[in-house]
């Protein structure tokens, strides 16, 4: 199921280890997870899902002020962490529960079948670029429906092995990169550090899908340019997927020339999960993030009817439930959420993002 530089687990081993931890946290309102890119983090998240306890993944690189804000806002009943992890002072006053590194020989805890889909699964804090980070509450149903829509778009199945080196404290690495393969019954190969040699080794060992961000792919193109053997191996993968920011047209062209594979982009936010994606069965259109996924409505609201640019608004079963400890409704009365992005439709029906709405960041 999982392979990290610090260890690997089969599905039965993961179930046993996470099941034992789930019994320890049963009944807590929320748990923080010290989200290093390691095997214990994956076990801690799965344990929280098994126990039906919302997990708050904590960025280990958070500054002390941001971390103190997250801890005060989320008020976790415990923090789950690798026994060897050195936790910062902001977490010192919280009960610490070590994430087991051994698989106990005990019955596996079943998921509570009575738990509704609206029950919160994760509280993921936003970047806080325009204010203090806010905790976006993602329900179990929102995560499941979003991952299933991506499976439809990418023909994602149990036969796929996903390789990536993404952090595990946000949607890209955690929801897509960890829970996505587990929901399909497939496998995750976390590279630790993204490099052409590490990726080629993973593909040579059976990886079929690659997730990355533009900085990963830019570095990959640079390295593959001088390593044709690695480029040939990476080209055996089924899908290269990029997200979290726009991939340049230059890197699109370089990677396809080097590997023979186009890079497929997708678009989403913490609050919305994934909204659009370039499908596996359609040509890639660089500069776009694909068409809306199944079950997701996307509209562009223009200030001028003659303008082909508009504010991106969405309505979807994958929307978050709201921000933790905030009472203001996250959507309009009829269910639309404003992403803050500006986009346009291309002739093929794909969405192209062109900027942000009324936000200046210095």
C-alpha positions in Angstrom: 0.0 0.0 0.0 2.6 2.5 1.1 6.4 2.9 0.6 8.4 5.8 2.0 12.1 6.1 2.3 11.6 5.2 6.0 9.6 2.0 5.5 6.8 0.3 3.7 3.4 -1.3 4.6 1.1 -3.8 3.0 -2.6 -3.2 3.3 -3.0 -5.7 6.2 -0.1 -4.1 8.0 -1.5 -0.6 7.5 -4.9 -1.7 8.7 -3.5 -3.3 11.8 -1.2 -0.4 12.7 -3.7 2.3 12.0 -6.5 0.2 13.7 -4.5 0.0 16.9 -3.9 3.8 16.9 -7.6 4.4 16.1 -8.6 2.7 19.4 -6.3 5.1 21.3 -7.9 8.2 19.8 -11.5 7.1 19.7 -13.8 9.7 21.2 -11.5 12.7 20.7 -13.0 15.8 19.0 -9.9 16.4 16.8 -6.3 15.3 16.6 -3.3 17.1 15.2 -0.9 15.1 13.0 2.7 16.2 12.8 2.7 15.9 9.1 6.3 15.0 8.0 6.6 13.3 4.7 7.0 9.9 6.4 5.3 6.6 6.9 4.1 7.5 10.4 2.2 10.5 9.1 0.3 8.2 6.7 -0.5 5.8 9.5 -1.8 8.7 11.7 -4.1 10.1 9.0 -5.5 6.6 8.3 -6.0 6.0 12.0 -8.0 9.2 12.4 -10.2 8.2 9.4 -10.8 4.8 10.9 -11.7 6.3 14.3 -13.9 9.0 12.7 -11.9 11.7 14.4 -11.1 14.8 12.3 -7.4 15.1 11.6 -5.6 18.4 11.5 -2.3 18.0 9.5 0.3 20.4 10.9 3.0 21.8 8.6 6.3 21.0 10.3 7.8 24.1 8.6 5.2 26.5 10.2 6.6 29.5 12.0 5.9 29.8 15.8 3.2 32.4 15.4 1.3 30.5 12.7 1.7 27.2 14.6 0.4 28.8 17.8 -2.6 30.2 15.9 -3.4 26.7 14.3 -3.2 25.0 17.7 -5.4 27.6 19.4 -8.0 27.6 16.7 -8.2 23.8 16.2 -7.8 22.9 19.9 -6.8 19.3 19.2 -7.2 16.7 22.0 -3.9 15.1 21.1 -1.1 15.3 18.6 0.0 12.2 16.7 3.6 12.1 15.9 6.5 9.8 15.1 8.1 8.8 18.4 11.4 10.2 17.3 10.0 13.5 16.2 11.1 16.6 18.1 7.9 18.7 18.5 8.0 22.5 18.9 7.0 24.4 22.0 3.5 25.2 20.6 2.6 21.6 20.8 4.2 20.9 24.2 1.0 21.4 26.2 -1.0 18.9 24.1 -1.2 15.2 24.9 1.2 13.3 22.6 0.3 9.9 21.2 3.1 8.2 19.5 2.3 6.7 16.1 3.3 3.0 16.2 6.2 1.8 14.1 5.3 -1.8 14.7 2.2 -3.7 13.4 0.4 -5.2 16.4 -1.3 -8.6 16.1 -4.7 -7.3 17.0 -8.1 -7.2 15.3 -8.5 -4.4 12.7 -10.9 -1.6 13.7 -13.7 -1.3 11.2 -14.9 2.1 9.9 -18.0 3.1 11.8 -20.7 2.3 9.2 -23.1 4.8 11.0 -20.8 7.7 10.4 -22.5 10.1 7.9 -20.8 11.4 4.8 -21.2 14.9 6.2 -18.9 14.0 9.2 -15.7 16.0 9.1 -12.6 14.0 8.0 -9.9 16.7 7.8 -9.3 20.3 8.8 -6.7 21.7 6.5 -5.4 25.2 7.2 -5.1 27.6 4.3 -1.8 29.4 3.5 -2.9 32.6 5.3 -1.5 34.8 2.5 -4.1 37.5 3.2 -4.7 36.9 6.9 -4.4 34.3 9.6 -4.7 30.7 8.3 -8.3 29.4 8.4 -9.2 25.7 8.9 -11.2 24.4 6.0 -13.4 21.5 7.1 -13.5 18.7 4.6 -16.2 16.0 5.0 -15.7 12.4 4.3 -18.2 12.6 1.4 -16.4 15.6 -0.1 -13.1 13.8 -0.2 -14.7 10.5 -1.5 -16.6 12.2 -4.3 -13.7 14.3 -5.4 -11.3 11.3 -5.6 -13.9 9.3 -7.5 -14.3 12.1 -10.0 -10.5 12.1 -10.5 -10.6 8.4 -10.9 -13.1 8.8 -13.8 -11.0 11.5 -15.4 -7.7 9.7 -15.2 -8.8 6.1 -15.4 -7.3 5.7 -12.0 -7.5 2.2 -10.7 -6.1 -0.4 -8.2 -3.5 -1.3 -10.8 -1.9 2.2 -10.6 1.2 3.0 -8.5 1.5 6.7 -7.7 5.0 8.2 -7.3 5.5 11.7 -5.8 7.5 13.7 -3.3 4.8 16.1 -2.1 4.4 17.2 1.5 1.5 15.6 3.5 -0.1 18.7 5.1 -2.2 20.0 2.2 -4.7 18.7 -0.4 -2.2 17.9 -3.2 0.0 15.5 -1.2 -2.4 14.3 1.4 -5.8 14.0 -0.2 -4.7 13.3 -3.8 -1.3 11.8 -3.1 -2.1 9.5 -0.1 -5.9 9.0 0.2 -6.4 8.9 -3.6 -4.4 5.7 -4.1 -5.7 4.1 -0.9 -9.3 4.7 -2.0 -8.6 3.0 -5.3 -6.8 0.1 -3.6 -3.6 1.0 -5.4 -0.2 2.0 -4.0 1.9 5.1 -3.1 5.6 5.4 -3.6 6.8 8.5 -1.8 10.2 9.5 -3.2 11.3 11.7 -0.2 13.1 14.1 -2.6 12.0 14.7 -6.2 14.8 14.0 -8.7 15.1 12.4 -12.1 17.0 9.4 -10.7 14.5 8.8 -7.9 11.6 9.1 -10.3 13.2 6.8 -12.9 13.8 4.2 -10.2 10.2 4.3 -9.1 8.9 4.0 -12.6 11.3 1.2 -13.3 9.9 -0.5 -10.2 6.3 -0.2 -11.4 5.1 3.4 -10.8 2.5 4.3 -13.4 1.3 7.8 -12.3 3.4 10.8 -11.3 2.2 13.9 -9.3 4.3 17.0 -9.0 4.3 20.8 -8.9 5.9 23.0 -11.6 9.2 23.4 -9.7 9.5 19.6 -9.7 8.8 19.3 -13.4 11.1 22.2 -14.3 13.9 20.4 -12.4 13.0 17.1 -14.0 13.2 18.6 -17.5 16.7 20.0 -16.7 17.9 16.7 -15.4 16.4 14.5 -18.1 18.0 16.8 -20.7 21.4 15.3 -19.8 20.1 11.8 -18.9 18.4 10.2 -21.9 18.3 6.8 -20.1 16.3 8.2 -17.3 14.1 10.1 -19.7 13.3 6.8 -21.5 12.3 5.1 -18.2 10.1 8.0 -17.0 8.4 7.9 -20.4 7.1 4.4 -19.5 4.7 6.0 -16.9 1.1 6.3 -17.8 0.4 9.8 -16.6 2.4 12.9 -15.5 0.1 15.3 -13.5 1.0 18.8 -12.4 -0.9 21.0 -10.0 -0.8 23.8 -7.4 0.5 26.4 -9.9 0.7 26.9 -13.7 3.2 24.9 -15.7 4.9 27.0 -18.3 4.4 26.2 -22.0 8.2 25.8 -22.3 8.3 23.1 -19.7 5.3 21.4 -21.2 7.1 21.2 -24.5 10.4 20.1 -23.0 8.9 17.2 -21.0 6.9 15.9 -23.9 10.0 16.0 -26.1 12.1 14.2 -23.5 9.6 11.6 -22.3 7.0 11.3 -25.0 4.4 12.1 -22.4 2.3 15.3 -22.1 1.8 16.8 -18.6 -1.8 17.0 -17.5 -2.8 19.9 -15.3 -5.6 20.1 -12.8 -7.1 22.9 -10.7 -8.6 23.2 -7.2 -8.4 24.8 -3.8 -8.2 23.6 -0.3 -11.9 24.6 0.1 -13.1 23.0 -3.1 -10.7 20.0 -3.7 -10.2 19.4 -7.4 -12.6 21.1 -9.8 -11.2 20.6 -13.3 -8.6 18.3 -14.8 -7.1 17.3 -18.2 -8.5 13.9 -18.8 -6.4 10.8 -19.6 -8.4 10.1 -22.8 -8.1 13.6 -24.3 -5.3 15.7 -25.9 -3.5 18.0 -23.5 -4.1 21.8 -24.1 -1.1 23.6 -22.5 -2.2 26.7 -20.7 -5.4 25.2 -19.5 -6.5 23.1 -16.4 -9.0 20.9 -18.2 -12.7 20.6 -18.1 -14.9 20.3 -15.0 -14.9 16.9 -13.4 -18.1 14.8 -13.3 -20.7 16.2 -10.9 -19.0 19.6 -10.6 -20.4 22.9 -11.9 -18.1 25.8 -12.8 -19.3 29.1 -14.1 -17.5 32.4 -15.0 -19.2 35.6 -13.7 -18.2 38.5 -15.9 -18.7 42.2 -14.9 -19.4 42.9 -18.6 -21.5 40.5 -20.6 -19.2 41.1 -23.6 -16.1 40.0 -21.7 -14.9 36.4 -22.1 -13.1 36.7 -18.7 -15.0 36.1 -15.5 -14.7 35.2 -11.8 -14.5 31.5 -11.3 -17.4 30.2 -9.1 -18.1 26.5 -8.4 -20.9 24.3 -7.0 -19.9 20.8 -6.1 -20.4 17.9 -3.7 -16.7 18.2 -3.0 -17.0 21.7 -1.4 -15.8 22.2 2.1 -18.3 22.5 5.0 -17.0 25.9 6.1 -14.1 27.3 8.1 -13.6 25.9 11.6 -15.0 28.3 14.4 -16.5 30.6 11.8 -20.2 31.1 11.4 -20.2 33.0 8.1 -21.7 30.8 5.3 -19.0 29.6 2.8 -21.3 29.8 -0.2 -24.1 31.8 -1.7 -27.7 30.7 -0.7 -27.8 28.6 -3.8 -24.5 26.8 -3.1 -21.9 28.7 -5.3 -18.4 29.3 -3.9 -16.2 32.0 -5.3 -12.6 30.9 -5.8 -11.1 34.3 -6.2 -9.6 33.3 -9.6 -10.3 34.8 -13.0 -10.6 32.5 -16.0 -11.9 32.0 -19.5 -13.2 29.1 -21.5 -11.3 27.8 -24.5 -12.9 26.6 -27.7 -12.5 23.0 -26.4 -14.4 23.7 -23.2 -11.3 23.7 -21.0 -10.7 26.3 -18.3 -7.7 28.7 -18.6 -6.8 30.7 -15.5 -5.5 34.2 -16.1 -5.2 35.7 -12.6 -6.7 36.5 -9.2 -9.6 38.8 -8.4 -8.9 42.0 -6.4 -6.0 40.6 -4.5 -2.5 42.2 -4.3 0.2 40.2 -2.5 3.6 41.7 -1.7 
